[in-house]
Amino acid sequence: MGTVVLFSEEIRMVERTLQGCPQWTAEKARDFEEERARRPFEFDYQSLHYVVRAGPGIAHGGIDVPEGTPCEVQVRTILQHAYSELTHDTIYKPSVQAEPDVKRAAAKSMALIEATDDYFMQVRERLALAQAPGQRVAAVVGKAYGEFTGLQPDISPLNIILIDHFKQWARDNFEAEFASFLQEKPFLADFIRERAPAHLLYRQPGVLLAYWAIKQAPRAAAEGGSLSEAELAPLYGDLGERLPRIG
């Protein structure tokens, strides 16, 4: 059985699941990271292999699985899997004698795969750091929406757009300041409940952030976002503000 993941670090997540499942015993048969540690100058086939054996009392599809029935589980990244599909039935079979330049080309491709995996994980880590502030703000307004309005949100891509634009006015103490803002403006919930059935904007938790940002920066909040003047004007009016000229 083969399992394909996106990044090499996710292989260990699958491994922990294999080791922790009480329905079978799991024995490691091959570990590419251990092989790399033993042979750091080689770039070769990479995969994590486990042999799992069924425990007692397992049934699948109405069929009893005998205790001790083995199954091999191979876990790879999608890049490692592509390498395996290309080379394993040719270069690594005893009946096939690949030319040295073919083996060298395969080794270079594996070296590139390792480097690419490293770069991908760096990109993911940096994206996670970049997205963290927006996710924190989204969590705060998402929780507040139901409590403040009594409505169930109808979250759409519009909510992401609202969070992305208006989060720039959320400071380190945003959560406390935002809660105080809602306490001071309970009438906003009435406007939201009135308009929500007909307007998607008011079914998004991000509309609360839009109100917040308008109060913090009336002129700047109207610029650079995706809401039209017709959509912004009622938000400003609800707060007793005049929509500034945009552009």
C-alpha positions as CSV (number, residue, x, y, z in Angstrom):
1,M,0.0,0.0,0.0
2,G,1.4,3.4,-0.9
3,T,0.7,6.8,0.8
4,V,1.8,10.0,-0.9
5,V,2.2,13.3,1.0
6,L,3.2,16.7,-0.1
7,F,6.2,17.5,2.1
8,S,8.8,15.2,3.7
9,E,8.0,16.4,7.2
10,E,4.5,15.1,6.7
11,I,5.9,11.6,6.3
12,R,6.5,11.6,10.1
13,M,2.9,12.4,10.7
14,V,1.9,9.3,8.9
15,E,4.5,7.3,10.7
16,R,3.2,8.4,14.1
17,T,-0.3,7.3,13.0
18,L,1.0,3.9,11.9
19,Q,2.9,3.4,15.2
20,G,0.0,4.6,17.3
21,C,-2.8,2.5,15.9
22,P,-3.9,-0.2,18.3
23,Q,-5.4,-2.4,15.5
24,W,-2.0,-3.6,14.3
25,T,1.6,-3.8,15.1
26,A,4.0,-1.8,13.0
27,E,7.7,-2.6,12.2
28,K,9.9,-0.2,10.3
29,A,11.5,-1.9,7.3
30,R,13.2,1.1,5.6
31,D,13.8,4.7,6.5
32,F,15.2,7.1,3.9
33,E,16.4,9.6,6.5
34,E,18.4,6.9,8.3
35,E,19.9,5.8,5.0
36,R,20.8,9.4,4.1
37,A,22.6,9.7,7.5
38,R,24.6,6.6,6.8
39,R,25.4,7.6,3.2
40,P,25.3,11.4,3.1
41,F,27.0,11.7,-0.2
42,E,24.6,9.4,-2.1
43,F,21.3,10.5,-3.7
44,D,19.2,7.4,-4.2
45,Y,15.6,6.0,-4.0
46,Q,13.9,7.4,-0.9
47,S,10.8,6.0,0.9
48,L,9.7,5.1,4.4
49,H,8.5,1.4,4.5
50,Y,6.6,-0.2,7.3
51,V,5.2,-3.7,7.7
52,V,2.0,-3.7,9.7
53,R,0.4,-6.9,11.0
54,A,-3.2,-7.2,11.8
55,G,-4.2,-7.5,15.4
56,P,-7.0,-9.7,16.7
57,G,-10.7,-9.1,15.9
58,I,-10.2,-7.0,12.7
59,A,-12.9,-7.2,10.0
60,H,-13.0,-5.3,6.7
61,G,-16.0,-5.4,4.3
62,G,-17.6,-8.2,6.3
63,I,-14.4,-10.3,6.0
64,D,-12.4,-11.4,9.1
65,V,-8.7,-10.5,8.7
66,P,-6.6,-13.3,10.3
67,E,-4.4,-12.0,13.1
68,G,-0.8,-11.4,11.9
69,T,-1.8,-10.7,8.3
70,P,1.0,-8.5,6.9
71,C,0.7,-5.4,4.8
72,E,3.6,-3.3,3.6
73,V,3.0,0.5,3.7
74,Q,5.3,2.8,1.7
75,V,5.2,6.5,2.5
76,R,6.7,9.1,0.1
77,T,6.4,12.7,-0.9
78,I,4.9,13.3,-4.3
79,L,8.4,14.1,-5.7
80,Q,9.8,10.9,-4.2
81,H,6.9,9.0,-5.7
82,A,7.5,10.5,-9.2
83,Y,11.2,9.5,-8.9
84,S,10.2,5.9,-7.9
85,E,7.7,5.6,-10.7
86,L,10.3,6.7,-13.2
87,T,13.3,4.6,-12.0
88,H,12.4,1.7,-9.8
89,D,11.4,-0.8,-12.5
90,T,14.5,0.0,-14.5
91,I,17.6,1.2,-12.7
92,Y,17.0,-0.8,-9.5
93,K,16.0,-4.2,-10.9
94,P,18.8,-6.8,-11.0
95,S,17.8,-7.8,-14.5
96,V,18.4,-4.2,-15.8
97,Q,21.9,-2.8,-16.1
98,A,21.5,0.9,-16.5
99,E,24.4,2.8,-18.0
100,P,26.5,5.0,-15.6
101,D,25.3,8.2,-17.2
102,V,21.7,7.1,-16.6
103,K,22.4,6.3,-12.9
104,R,24.2,9.7,-12.6
105,A,21.2,11.5,-14.1
106,A,18.9,9.7,-11.7
107,A,21.1,10.7,-8.7
108,K,21.1,14.3,-9.8
109,S,17.4,14.3,-10.0
110,M,17.1,13.0,-6.5
111,A,19.5,15.7,-5.3
112,L,17.2,18.2,-6.9
113,I,14.2,16.6,-5.3
114,E,15.8,16.9,-1.8
115,A,16.6,20.6,-2.5
116,T,13.1,21.3,-3.8
117,D,11.5,19.7,-0.8
118,D,13.7,21.9,1.5
119,Y,12.7,25.0,-0.5
120,F,9.0,24.1,-0.4
121,M,9.1,23.7,3.4
122,Q,10.8,27.1,3.7
123,V,8.1,28.7,1.6
124,R,5.4,27.0,3.7
125,E,7.0,28.2,6.9
126,R,7.2,31.8,5.6
127,L,3.7,31.7,4.3
128,A,2.5,30.5,7.7
129,L,4.2,33.4,9.4
130,A,2.8,35.9,6.9
131,Q,-0.7,34.5,7.4
132,A,-0.6,34.2,11.1
133,P,-1.8,37.8,11.9
134,G,-4.8,37.5,9.5
135,Q,-5.7,34.1,11.0
136,R,-5.6,35.5,14.5
137,V,-7.9,38.4,13.5
138,A,-10.2,36.1,11.6
139,A,-10.5,33.9,14.7
140,V,-11.5,36.9,16.9
141,V,-14.1,38.3,14.5
142,G,-15.4,34.8,13.7
143,K,-16.1,34.1,17.3
144,A,-17.5,37.6,17.9
145,Y,-20.0,37.5,15.0
146,G,-22.3,34.9,16.4
147,E,-22.1,36.2,19.9
148,F,-22.7,39.8,18.8
149,T,-25.5,39.3,16.2
150,G,-27.0,36.0,17.2
151,L,-26.7,35.0,13.5
152,Q,-25.0,32.0,12.0
153,P,-22.4,33.3,9.5
154,D,-22.5,32.4,5.8
155,I,-18.7,32.5,5.3
156,S,-17.6,33.0,1.7
157,P,-14.4,34.1,-0.1
158,L,-15.7,37.7,0.6
159,N,-14.8,37.1,4.3
160,I,-11.1,36.5,3.4
161,I,-11.1,39.7,1.3
162,L,-12.5,41.7,4.2
163,I,-10.0,40.3,6.7
164,D,-7.1,40.7,4.3
165,H,-7.8,44.4,3.8
166,F,-9.0,45.6,7.2
167,K,-6.6,43.6,9.4
168,Q,-3.9,46.2,8.9
169,W,-5.6,48.3,11.7
170,A,-5.5,45.4,14.2
171,R,-2.8,46.1,16.7
172,D,-1.2,43.8,19.4
173,N,-4.1,44.5,21.8
174,F,-6.7,44.1,19.1
175,E,-8.8,41.5,20.8
176,A,-9.5,43.7,23.9
177,E,-10.0,46.9,21.9
178,F,-12.3,45.1,19.5
179,A,-14.4,43.7,22.3
180,S,-14.7,47.2,23.8
181,F,-15.7,48.6,20.4
182,L,-18.6,46.1,20.1
183,Q,-19.7,46.8,23.6
184,E,-19.9,50.5,22.8
185,K,-21.7,49.9,19.5
186,P,-24.5,47.3,20.3
187,F,-26.8,49.0,17.7
188,L,-24.5,47.7,14.9
189,A,-26.0,44.2,15.5
190,D,-29.4,45.5,14.5
191,F,-28.2,46.8,11.2
192,I,-26.4,43.6,10.5
193,R,-29.5,41.5,11.3
194,E,-31.7,43.7,9.2
195,R,-29.5,43.5,6.1
196,A,-28.1,40.0,6.4
197,P,-30.9,38.2,4.6
198,A,-30.5,40.2,1.4
199,H,-26.8,41.1,1.5
200,L,-23.9,38.6,1.7
201,L,-21.6,41.3,3.1
202,Y,-23.6,41.3,6.4
203,R,-23.4,37.5,6.7
204,Q,-19.6,37.7,6.9
205,P,-17.8,38.0,10.2
206,G,-15.4,40.3,8.5
207,V,-18.1,43.0,8.4
208,L,-17.4,43.6,12.1
209,L,-13.8,44.2,11.2
210,A,-14.8,46.7,8.5
211,Y,-16.8,48.7,11.1
212,W,-13.8,48.5,13.4
213,A,-11.4,49.7,10.7
214,I,-13.6,52.6,9.7
215,K,-13.7,53.8,13.2
216,Q,-10.0,53.6,13.5
217,A,-9.1,55.2,10.2
218,P,-12.1,56.6,8.4
219,R,-10.2,57.8,5.3
220,A,-7.7,55.1,4.9
221,A,-10.1,52.3,5.5
222,A,-12.1,53.2,2.3
223,E,-9.0,53.1,0.1
224,G,-7.5,50.1,-1.6
225,G,-10.2,47.6,-0.6
226,S,-12.6,45.6,-2.7
227,L,-15.9,47.1,-1.4
228,S,-17.6,49.6,-3.7
229,E,-18.7,53.1,-2.5
230,A,-22.3,51.8,-2.5
231,E,-21.2,49.0,-0.1
232,L,-19.1,51.2,2.1
233,A,-21.5,54.1,2.5
234,P,-24.0,52.2,4.8
235,L,-21.1,51.1,7.0
236,Y,-19.9,54.6,7.4
237,G,-23.5,55.9,8.0
238,D,-24.1,53.3,10.7
239,L,-21.1,54.8,12.6
240,G,-22.2,58.4,12.0
241,E,-19.3,58.9,9.6
242,R,-19.4,60.4,6.1
243,L,-17.8,58.3,3.3
244,P,-14.7,60.0,2.2
245,R,-14.1,60.7,-1.5
246,I,-12.2,57.6,-2.9
247,G,-9.5,58.0,-5.5
